[in-house]
Amino acid sequence: MAGHSKWANIKRKKAKVDAQRGKIFTRLTKEIILAAKLGGGDPAGNMRLKAALEKAKEANLPKDKIERAILKGTGQLSASNLEQIVYEGYGPGGVAVLMNITTDNRNRTAGEIRHIFSKHNGNLGESGCVSWMFDRKGLLVVEKENAGIEEDDLMMMVLEAGAEDMKVEDDVYEIYTAADDFTEVYKNLEAKNIPVAEAEITMIPQTTVKLQGEEAEKMMKLLEVLEEHDDVDDVYSNFEMEK
């Protein structure tokens, strides 16, 4: 997990909320629809929906939009035929890029993503070309100032609940779990009244590719443009900036 701090990416995304409110709302609405479609409309039994609702609340997505999105996901209101796809490719310097896409038009989205890769010195690859380089993990982020518990006590608690690792990153604790243990660790934190700032299933690179100079700048631009695309939910890479 060296060189990878998901929280740094989260903070960078949050800084763009005001400038991209319309895009943020669209993306959040699609995630709520898809989560409700796959796991039902009750967040108590659907952790993906619960996480989506927490993000929507944080971004101030209006309550009526949230309710309509859940109804669309459960089929109580008509909705476009959304589907989730995983795209894989390579950026400058051979960096592996993995994306979660939610779209109602697979052909349009594929063309647009392929164009972005081509324009930024990368290429969209075949299914499976880079996914083997990543491990699917649960990630729970707890802000130090809100934890209400000492670092050693928190680490002991989450490890006993089934977490694999806890890393200390500046002002937060990053708790990593196996994907299957994510819900149990999340519920354990809730039971102890420890607020979770971010909770998601993420992809952690097994190794990283270090870039510097112009290549690093090109890679950062590619990731930025991909993250801004309306149909892109998550972008993962094994890119690391050379110090």
C-alpha positions as CSV (number, residue, x, y, z in Angstrom):
1,M,0.0,0.0,0.0
2,A,3.1,2.2,-0.1
3,G,2.6,5.6,-1.7
4,H,-1.2,5.3,-1.8
5,S,-3.4,7.6,0.3
6,K,-7.0,7.5,-0.8
7,W,-7.8,10.3,1.6
8,A,-5.5,12.7,-0.3
9,N,-7.7,12.0,-3.4
10,I,-10.9,12.4,-1.4
11,K,-9.8,15.8,0.0
12,R,-8.8,17.0,-3.5
13,K,-12.2,16.0,-4.8
14,K,-14.0,17.7,-2.0
15,A,-12.3,21.0,-2.9
16,K,-14.0,21.0,-6.3
17,V,-17.5,20.6,-5.0
18,D,-18.6,24.2,-5.4
19,A,-17.2,24.5,-8.9
20,Q,-18.8,21.2,-10.0
21,R,-22.0,21.0,-8.0
22,G,-24.1,20.0,-11.0
23,K,-21.7,17.1,-11.9
24,I,-21.5,16.1,-8.3
25,F,-25.2,15.9,-7.9
26,T,-25.5,13.9,-11.1
27,R,-22.9,11.4,-10.0
28,L,-24.4,11.0,-6.5
29,T,-27.9,10.5,-7.9
30,K,-26.7,7.7,-10.2
31,E,-24.8,6.0,-7.4
32,I,-28.0,6.1,-5.2
33,I,-30.1,4.7,-8.0
34,L,-27.6,1.9,-8.7
35,A,-27.1,1.0,-5.0
36,A,-30.8,0.8,-4.5
37,K,-31.2,-1.3,-7.6
38,L,-28.6,-3.8,-6.5
39,G,-29.3,-4.0,-2.8
40,G,-32.7,-2.5,-2.1
41,G,-33.9,0.8,-0.8
42,D,-33.3,0.3,3.0
43,P,-29.8,1.7,3.9
44,A,-29.9,-0.4,7.2
45,G,-29.4,-3.5,5.1
46,N,-27.5,-2.0,2.1
47,M,-24.1,-0.5,3.1
48,R,-23.5,0.7,-0.4
49,L,-26.7,2.7,-0.3
50,K,-25.9,4.0,3.2
51,A,-22.5,5.2,2.1
52,A,-24.0,6.9,-1.0
53,L,-26.6,8.6,1.2
54,E,-23.9,9.9,3.5
55,K,-22.0,11.4,0.6
56,A,-25.2,12.9,-0.8
57,K,-25.9,14.6,2.6
58,E,-22.4,15.9,2.8
59,A,-22.7,17.4,-0.7
60,N,-26.1,18.9,0.3
61,L,-28.0,16.9,-2.4
62,P,-31.7,18.0,-1.9
63,K,-33.9,15.5,0.0
64,D,-36.4,15.2,-2.8
65,K,-33.7,14.2,-5.3
66,I,-32.4,11.6,-2.9
67,E,-35.9,10.1,-2.4
68,R,-36.6,10.0,-6.1
69,A,-33.3,8.3,-6.8
70,I,-34.1,5.6,-4.3
71,L,-37.5,5.1,-5.8
72,K,-36.0,4.9,-9.3
73,G,-33.5,2.3,-8.1
74,T,-36.2,0.1,-6.5
75,G,-38.3,0.4,-9.6
76,Q,-41.1,2.4,-8.1
77,L,-40.4,5.2,-10.5
78,S,-39.2,4.8,-14.1
79,A,-35.5,5.3,-14.6
80,S,-33.0,5.1,-17.4
81,N,-31.2,1.8,-17.8
82,L,-28.1,2.4,-15.8
83,E,-25.3,-0.2,-15.7
84,Q,-22.0,-0.3,-14.1
85,I,-18.8,-1.2,-16.0
86,V,-15.2,-1.5,-15.1
87,Y,-12.8,0.1,-17.7
88,E,-9.0,-0.5,-17.6
89,G,-6.1,1.1,-19.3
90,Y,-2.6,2.5,-19.2
91,G,-1.4,6.0,-18.6
92,P,2.0,7.6,-19.3
93,G,4.9,5.5,-18.2
94,G,2.9,2.4,-18.1
95,V,0.8,3.4,-15.1
96,A,-2.2,1.1,-14.6
97,V,-5.6,2.8,-14.4
98,L,-8.8,1.2,-13.3
99,M,-12.2,2.9,-13.4
100,N,-15.7,2.3,-12.2
101,I,-18.2,3.6,-14.7
102,T,-22.0,4.1,-14.5
103,T,-23.7,4.8,-17.8
104,D,-26.9,4.6,-19.7
105,N,-25.1,4.5,-23.0
106,R,-22.1,2.1,-23.1
107,N,-21.0,2.9,-26.6
108,R,-21.0,6.7,-26.0
109,T,-19.1,6.4,-22.8
110,A,-16.5,4.0,-24.2
111,G,-15.8,6.4,-27.1
112,E,-15.4,9.3,-24.7
113,I,-13.1,7.5,-22.3
114,R,-11.0,6.1,-25.2
115,H,-10.6,9.7,-26.5
116,I,-9.5,11.0,-23.1
117,F,-6.8,8.3,-22.8
118,S,-5.5,8.9,-26.4
119,K,-5.4,12.7,-25.8
120,H,-3.3,12.3,-22.6
121,N,-0.7,9.8,-23.8
122,G,-2.5,6.7,-22.6
123,N,-4.6,3.9,-24.0
124,L,-7.8,2.1,-23.0
125,G,-7.1,-1.6,-22.6
126,E,-9.0,-4.8,-22.7
127,S,-10.9,-6.2,-19.7
128,G,-8.5,-7.7,-17.2
129,C,-5.4,-6.0,-18.5
130,V,-4.6,-4.2,-15.2
131,S,-7.2,-5.4,-12.6
132,W,-4.9,-8.2,-11.5
133,M,-2.5,-5.5,-10.2
134,F,-5.1,-4.3,-7.6
135,D,-6.6,-5.8,-4.4
136,R,-10.2,-5.1,-3.6
137,K,-10.3,-3.7,0.0
138,G,-12.6,-1.9,2.4
139,L,-11.5,1.6,3.5
140,L,-12.8,3.4,6.5
141,V,-11.5,6.9,7.3
142,V,-11.7,8.3,10.8
143,E,-10.6,11.9,11.5
144,K,-8.3,12.1,14.4
145,E,-10.0,15.1,16.0
146,N,-13.4,13.4,16.0
147,A,-12.2,9.9,16.9
148,G,-12.6,10.3,20.7
149,I,-10.2,7.4,21.3
150,E,-6.5,6.9,21.5
151,E,-4.6,5.6,18.4
152,D,-3.5,2.4,20.0
153,D,-7.0,1.7,21.4
154,L,-8.6,2.3,18.0
155,M,-6.1,0.0,16.3
156,M,-6.7,-2.8,18.8
157,M,-10.5,-2.4,18.4
158,V,-10.6,-2.5,14.6
159,L,-8.1,-5.4,14.4
160,E,-10.3,-7.4,16.8
161,A,-13.3,-6.5,14.6
162,G,-11.6,-8.0,11.5
163,A,-9.6,-5.1,10.0
164,E,-6.3,-6.0,8.3
165,D,-4.4,-2.8,8.9
166,M,-4.7,0.8,10.2
167,K,-2.4,3.6,8.8
168,V,-1.9,7.0,10.3
169,E,-2.0,9.7,7.6
170,D,-1.7,13.3,8.8
171,D,-5.0,14.2,10.4
172,V,-6.8,10.9,9.8
173,Y,-6.7,7.1,10.5
174,E,-7.1,4.9,7.4
175,I,-8.6,1.5,8.3
176,Y,-8.2,-1.3,5.7
177,T,-10.3,-4.4,5.6
178,A,-10.9,-7.4,3.4
179,A,-14.0,-6.6,1.2
180,D,-16.1,-9.2,3.0
181,D,-15.2,-7.8,6.5
182,F,-15.9,-4.2,5.6
183,T,-19.5,-4.2,6.9
184,E,-18.6,-5.8,10.2
185,V,-15.8,-3.3,11.0
186,Y,-18.0,-0.4,9.9
187,K,-20.8,-1.6,12.3
188,N,-18.3,-2.0,15.1
189,L,-17.2,1.6,14.7
190,E,-20.8,2.8,14.7
191,A,-21.5,0.8,17.8
192,K,-18.6,2.6,19.6
193,N,-20.0,6.0,18.4
194,I,-16.8,6.6,16.4
195,P,-17.7,8.8,13.4
196,V,-16.6,7.6,10.0
197,A,-15.7,10.4,7.6
198,E,-15.5,8.1,4.6
199,A,-16.4,4.5,3.9
200,E,-16.0,2.6,0.7
201,I,-14.8,-0.5,-1.1
202,T,-11.7,0.6,-3.0
203,M,-8.9,-0.9,-5.1
204,I,-5.4,-0.8,-3.6
205,P,-2.4,-1.3,-6.0
206,Q,-0.1,-4.1,-5.1
207,T,2.9,-2.1,-6.4
208,T,3.4,1.4,-7.6
209,V,5.0,3.1,-10.7
210,K,7.0,6.2,-9.8
211,L,7.0,9.0,-12.3
212,Q,8.6,12.5,-12.3
213,G,8.8,15.6,-14.3
214,E,6.7,15.9,-17.5
215,E,5.5,12.3,-17.4
216,A,4.2,12.8,-13.8
217,E,2.4,16.0,-14.9
218,K,0.7,14.2,-17.9
219,M,-0.4,11.3,-15.6
220,M,-1.9,13.8,-13.1
221,K,-3.8,15.5,-15.9
222,L,-5.1,12.2,-17.2
223,L,-6.4,11.3,-13.8
224,E,-8.0,14.7,-13.3
225,V,-9.8,14.6,-16.6
226,L,-11.1,11.1,-16.0
227,E,-12.3,12.1,-12.5
228,E,-14.3,15.0,-14.0
229,H,-16.2,12.8,-16.5
230,D,-19.8,12.5,-15.6
231,D,-19.9,8.7,-16.0
232,V,-16.8,8.0,-14.0
233,D,-17.5,7.1,-10.4
234,D,-14.0,6.1,-9.2
235,V,-10.5,6.2,-10.6
236,Y,-7.7,4.0,-9.2
237,S,-4.1,3.9,-10.4
238,N,-0.7,2.6,-9.2
239,F,0.9,6.0,-9.9
240,E,3.3,7.4,-7.4
241,M,5.1,10.8,-7.6
242,E,8.9,10.4,-7.6
243,K,10.3,12.4,-4.7
